[in-house]
Amino acid sequence: MNIVVLDGATLNPGDLSWAGLEALGPCVVHPRSAGPEIAARARDAEVVLTNKTPLDAATLAALPRLRYVGVLATGFNVVDVAAARARGVPVTNVPTYGTSSVAQHTLALLLELTNQVGRHAASVRAGGWVRCPDFCYAETPLVELDGLVLGLVGSGRIAQAVARLGEALGMRVIYATRAGGRAELERVLGEADVVSLHCPLTPATRGLIDAAALGRMKPTALLLNTSRGPLVVEADLAAALNAGRIAGAAVDVLAVEPPRADNPLLTARHCLVTPHHAWATQAARRRLMAVAVDNVRAFLVGHPRNVVN
């Protein structure tokens, strides 16, 4: 059973082991693959694992021995699951590995927006405190979260984990869910002091946060996105930030990754951008690796699990 990992570098930059996967058959791990390399490297593989390397219908058709695709992530939009299903090839994902890590990163983004720890630590290092005539100073307003409203768009595992963290800080949590529809989303946008996105990317949610949605938010409100970049119309968010229509934003995901140099959020006022690494603690990556290997093992014994197609 030939196994090929198309892009193993993000899951395992060197601090984990591929031994569990290698025990299941001959295994080749490529740090990353692009363009013609994808089909060439996977041509003789029966098991292909990918994180963000796309496997479209044309690529899948060029892999005659393919029997299984494992996605090294929760989102599986990089694979044409319908084309795989038509060939009888199961596609699996890893649904729950990063809940705690993504929730923790969401809170870290929120605290950086409200307390600006990094900015003030850099200011002190640059001599700001040494030169200060008082015993303390603040370069930006500091915001207390106790009593504020945390609006969560989505109610899945990560949203619930973020809710528990918010409640621990004294925040009141409200939700916008798919069942609640547009009216519930508009209520959350209007009431929340902090809006945090935790919903999947679907045709219905693409561009969910646009100029109209941002216009419903309080001018003092903050927006967080640790879900999927295309949920947000980036030009609209940058315009809202630059015009002071909302107070700040922090995102770990962008519509195109890596971003182009002209992405408007990279230079927008009061906007923090981190490089899609909320999921990437060693603990979360270790869980991901374990489940991905278990998924392959389960397929090999005839009982596939976490199948998405």
C-alpha positions as CSV (number, residue, x, y, z in Angstrom):
1,M,0.0,0.0,0.0
2,N,1.9,3.0,-1.3
3,I,1.3,6.2,0.8
4,V,2.2,9.7,-0.3
5,V,1.9,12.8,1.8
6,L,1.8,15.8,-0.5
7,D,2.5,18.6,2.0
8,G,3.7,17.4,5.4
9,A,5.7,20.5,6.4
10,T,3.0,22.4,8.2
11,L,1.7,19.4,10.2
12,N,5.2,18.2,11.0
13,P,8.0,20.8,10.7
14,G,10.3,18.3,12.5
15,D,9.0,18.0,16.0
16,L,6.7,15.0,15.4
17,S,7.2,11.5,13.9
18,W,5.7,9.9,10.8
19,A,6.5,6.5,12.2
20,G,2.8,5.6,12.8
21,L,2.0,6.2,9.1
22,E,5.2,4.6,7.9
23,A,4.2,1.4,9.7
24,L,1.2,1.0,7.5
25,G,3.2,0.8,4.2
26,P,5.8,2.4,2.0
27,C,5.5,6.1,2.7
28,V,7.0,9.2,1.0
29,V,6.5,12.6,2.7
30,H,6.9,15.7,0.6
31,P,7.2,19.0,2.5
32,R,5.0,20.7,-0.1
33,S,3.8,20.1,-3.7
34,A,2.6,22.4,-6.3
35,G,1.4,22.4,-10.0
36,P,2.6,19.4,-12.0
37,E,4.4,17.9,-9.0
38,I,1.0,16.9,-7.5
39,A,0.0,14.3,-10.0
40,A,3.6,13.2,-10.7
41,R,4.2,12.5,-7.0
42,A,0.9,10.8,-6.3
43,R,0.6,8.8,-9.6
44,D,1.6,5.5,-8.1
45,A,0.0,6.1,-4.7
46,E,-3.0,4.2,-3.3
47,V,-3.2,6.4,-0.3
48,V,-2.7,10.2,-0.6
49,L,-2.7,12.6,2.3
50,T,-3.0,16.3,1.8
51,N,-3.4,19.4,3.9
52,K,-3.8,22.3,1.5
53,T,-2.5,20.8,-1.7
54,P,-5.5,20.8,-4.1
55,L,-6.8,17.6,-5.6
56,D,-9.3,18.6,-8.2
57,A,-11.2,16.3,-10.6
58,A,-8.5,16.4,-13.3
59,T,-5.7,15.5,-10.8
60,L,-7.8,12.7,-9.3
61,A,-8.4,11.3,-12.8
62,A,-4.6,11.2,-13.3
63,L,-4.1,8.9,-10.3
64,P,-5.1,5.4,-11.5
65,R,-4.1,3.5,-8.4
66,L,-5.8,5.9,-5.9
67,R,-8.0,4.2,-3.3
68,Y,-8.1,6.7,-0.5
69,V,-7.6,10.4,0.2
70,G,-7.0,11.7,3.7
71,V,-7.2,15.4,4.5
72,L,-4.8,16.5,7.2
73,A,-7.3,19.1,8.5
74,T,-10.9,19.6,9.3
75,G,-11.9,21.6,6.2
76,F,-11.8,19.4,3.1
77,N,-12.6,21.9,0.3
78,V,-9.2,21.3,-1.2
79,V,-10.5,17.9,-2.6
80,D,-13.2,17.5,-5.2
81,V,-15.2,15.2,-3.0
82,A,-17.8,14.5,-5.7
83,A,-15.2,13.4,-8.2
84,A,-13.6,11.2,-5.6
85,R,-17.0,9.7,-4.7
86,A,-17.7,9.0,-8.4
87,R,-14.6,6.9,-8.4
88,G,-15.4,5.1,-5.2
89,V,-12.6,6.8,-3.4
90,P,-13.4,7.8,0.2
91,V,-12.2,11.2,1.5
92,T,-11.6,11.5,5.2
93,N,-10.8,14.5,7.5
94,V,-9.8,15.1,11.1
95,P,-12.7,16.9,12.7
96,T,-11.9,17.7,16.3
97,Y,-8.1,18.0,16.9
98,G,-7.8,21.8,17.2
99,T,-10.7,22.9,19.3
100,S,-8.8,24.0,22.4
101,S,-5.9,25.5,20.4
102,V,-8.1,27.6,18.1
103,A,-10.3,28.8,21.0
104,Q,-7.1,29.8,22.9
105,H,-5.8,31.7,19.9
106,T,-9.1,33.5,19.5
107,L,-8.9,34.7,23.1
108,A,-5.2,35.7,22.5
109,L,-6.3,37.9,19.5
110,L,-9.1,39.4,21.6
111,L,-6.7,40.2,24.5
112,E,-4.2,41.7,22.2
113,L,-6.8,44.0,20.7
114,T,-8.1,45.1,24.2
115,N,-4.8,45.2,26.1
116,Q,-2.2,45.7,23.4
117,V,0.4,43.7,25.4
118,G,2.8,43.3,22.4
119,R,2.7,47.0,21.6
120,H,3.3,48.1,25.2
121,A,6.1,45.5,25.7
122,A,7.8,46.8,22.5
123,S,7.3,50.4,23.7
124,V,9.0,49.6,27.1
125,R,11.9,47.8,25.3
126,A,12.3,50.9,23.1
127,G,12.7,53.1,26.2
128,G,9.2,54.5,26.6
129,W,8.9,53.7,30.3
130,V,12.4,54.9,31.0
131,R,11.5,58.3,29.5
132,C,8.0,58.4,31.1
133,P,7.5,61.1,33.8
134,D,4.9,58.9,35.5
135,F,5.0,55.5,37.1
136,C,2.8,54.1,34.3
137,Y,1.5,54.9,30.9
138,A,-0.8,53.5,28.1
139,E,-0.3,54.2,24.4
140,T,-3.8,53.0,23.6
141,P,-7.1,52.7,25.6
142,L,-7.3,49.5,27.7
143,V,-10.6,47.7,27.5
144,E,-12.1,45.6,30.2
145,L,-14.1,42.6,28.9
146,D,-16.2,42.0,32.0
147,G,-19.8,42.8,31.2
148,L,-19.3,43.1,27.5
149,V,-21.3,41.0,25.0
150,L,-19.5,38.3,23.0
151,G,-21.4,37.5,19.8
152,L,-20.5,34.1,18.2
153,V,-21.4,33.4,14.6
154,G,-21.7,29.6,14.8
155,S,-22.3,27.3,17.7
156,G,-20.0,24.3,17.1
157,R,-17.3,22.9,19.2
158,I,-14.9,25.8,18.8
159,A,-17.6,28.4,19.3
160,Q,-18.6,26.7,22.5
161,A,-15.0,26.6,23.7
162,V,-14.7,30.3,23.0
163,A,-17.9,30.9,24.9
164,R,-16.6,29.2,28.0
165,L,-13.5,31.4,27.9
166,G,-15.6,34.6,27.4
167,E,-17.9,33.6,30.2
168,A,-14.8,33.1,32.5
169,L,-13.9,36.7,31.8
170,G,-17.4,37.9,32.7
171,M,-18.7,38.3,29.2
172,R,-22.3,37.6,28.2
173,V,-22.5,35.3,25.2
174,I,-25.0,35.3,22.4
175,Y,-25.1,33.2,19.2
176,A,-26.0,33.5,15.6
177,T,-26.7,30.1,14.2
178,R,-27.7,28.7,10.8
179,A,-31.1,27.8,12.1
180,G,-31.6,31.4,13.4
181,G,-31.1,32.8,9.9
182,R,-30.4,36.4,8.9
183,A,-32.5,37.9,11.7
184,E,-30.4,36.3,14.4
185,L,-27.2,37.3,12.7
186,E,-28.3,40.9,12.5
187,R,-29.3,40.9,16.2
188,V,-25.8,39.6,17.1
189,L,-24.1,42.1,14.9
190,G,-26.0,44.9,16.5
191,E,-25.7,43.8,20.1
192,A,-22.2,42.4,20.4
193,D,-19.2,44.2,21.6
194,V,-17.1,41.5,20.1
195,V,-18.1,39.4,17.1
196,S,-16.2,36.2,16.6
197,L,-16.6,34.0,13.5
198,H,-16.8,30.2,13.9
199,C,-18.9,29.0,11.0
200,P,-17.9,26.8,8.0
201,L,-17.3,28.3,4.5
202,T,-20.3,27.5,2.3
203,P,-22.0,29.4,-0.6
204,A,-24.3,30.9,2.0
205,T,-21.6,32.2,4.3
206,R,-19.0,33.4,1.7
207,G,-18.8,37.1,2.1
208,L,-21.1,37.0,5.1
209,I,-19.3,39.9,6.7
210,D,-19.6,42.7,4.1
211,A,-20.1,46.4,4.3
212,A,-23.8,46.0,5.2
213,A,-22.9,43.6,8.1
214,L,-20.1,45.8,9.3
215,G,-22.5,48.8,9.2
216,R,-24.7,47.0,11.7
217,M,-21.9,46.7,14.3
218,K,-21.2,49.2,17.0
219,P,-18.4,51.7,16.3
220,T,-16.7,50.4,19.5
221,A,-17.1,46.7,18.4
222,L,-14.3,44.3,17.5
223,L,-14.3,41.5,14.9
224,L,-12.4,38.3,15.2
225,N,-12.0,35.6,12.5
226,T,-10.3,32.3,13.2
227,S,-12.5,30.3,10.9
228,R,-12.2,30.9,7.1
229,G,-10.9,33.9,5.3
230,P,-13.6,34.2,2.6
231,L,-16.3,34.7,5.3
232,V,-15.1,38.3,5.2
233,V,-15.1,40.8,2.3
234,E,-11.6,42.0,3.1
235,A,-11.9,45.3,1.2
236,D,-15.1,46.2,3.1
237,L,-13.4,45.3,6.5
238,A,-10.4,47.4,5.7
239,A,-12.6,50.3,4.7
240,A,-14.6,50.1,7.9
241,L,-11.4,50.0,10.0
242,N,-9.8,52.9,8.2
243,A,-13.0,55.0,8.5
244,G,-13.4,54.1,12.2
245,R,-16.7,52.5,11.6
246,I,-15.6,49.6,13.9
247,A,-12.9,49.8,16.5
248,G,-10.7,46.9,15.5
249,A,-10.3,43.5,14.0
250,A,-8.0,40.4,14.4
251,V,-7.9,37.6,11.9
252,D,-5.9,34.4,11.6
253,V,-7.2,33.6,8.1
254,L,-7.3,35.4,4.8
255,A,-9.1,34.8,1.5
256,V,-5.9,34.0,-0.3
257,E,-3.1,32.3,1.7
258,P,-0.2,33.3,1.6
259,P,-1.7,36.7,1.0
260,R,-0.7,39.0,-1.8
261,A,1.3,42.1,-0.8
262,D,-1.6,44.4,-1.6
263,N,-4.1,42.7,0.7
264,P,-5.9,45.6,2.3
265,L,-6.0,44.1,5.8
266,L,-2.2,44.1,6.0
267,T,-2.2,47.9,6.2
268,A,-5.6,48.6,7.7
269,R,-5.8,50.6,11.0
270,H,-6.3,48.6,14.2
271,C,-6.1,45.3,12.4
272,L,-4.0,42.3,13.6
273,V,-3.2,39.5,11.2
274,T,-1.6,36.2,12.3
275,P,-0.5,33.6,9.7
276,H,-3.2,30.9,10.0
277,H,-1.6,29.1,12.9
278,A,-4.3,29.0,15.5
279,W,-4.5,25.3,14.9
280,A,-0.8,24.7,15.0
281,T,0.2,24.1,18.6
282,Q,2.3,20.9,19.0
283,A,-0.5,19.3,21.1
284,A,-3.1,19.9,18.4
285,R,-0.7,18.7,15.6
286,R,0.1,15.6,17.6
287,R,-3.7,14.9,17.9
288,L,-4.1,15.5,14.2
289,M,-1.3,13.2,13.3
290,A,-2.8,10.4,15.5
291,V,-6.3,10.7,14.0
292,A,-5.0,10.9,10.4
293,V,-3.0,7.7,11.0
294,D,-6.0,6.0,12.6
295,N,-8.1,7.1,9.6
296,V,-5.8,5.3,7.2
297,R,-5.6,2.2,9.5
298,A,-9.4,2.0,9.7
299,F,-9.6,2.2,5.9
300,L,-7.1,-0.6,5.5
301,V,-9.1,-2.9,7.7
302,G,-12.3,-2.2,5.9
303,H,-14.0,0.2,8.3
304,P,-13.3,3.7,7.1
305,R,-14.0,6.5,9.6
306,N,-14.4,10.3,9.4
307,V,-15.5,9.9,5.7
308,V,-16.8,13.2,4.3
309,N,-18.0,12.0,0.9
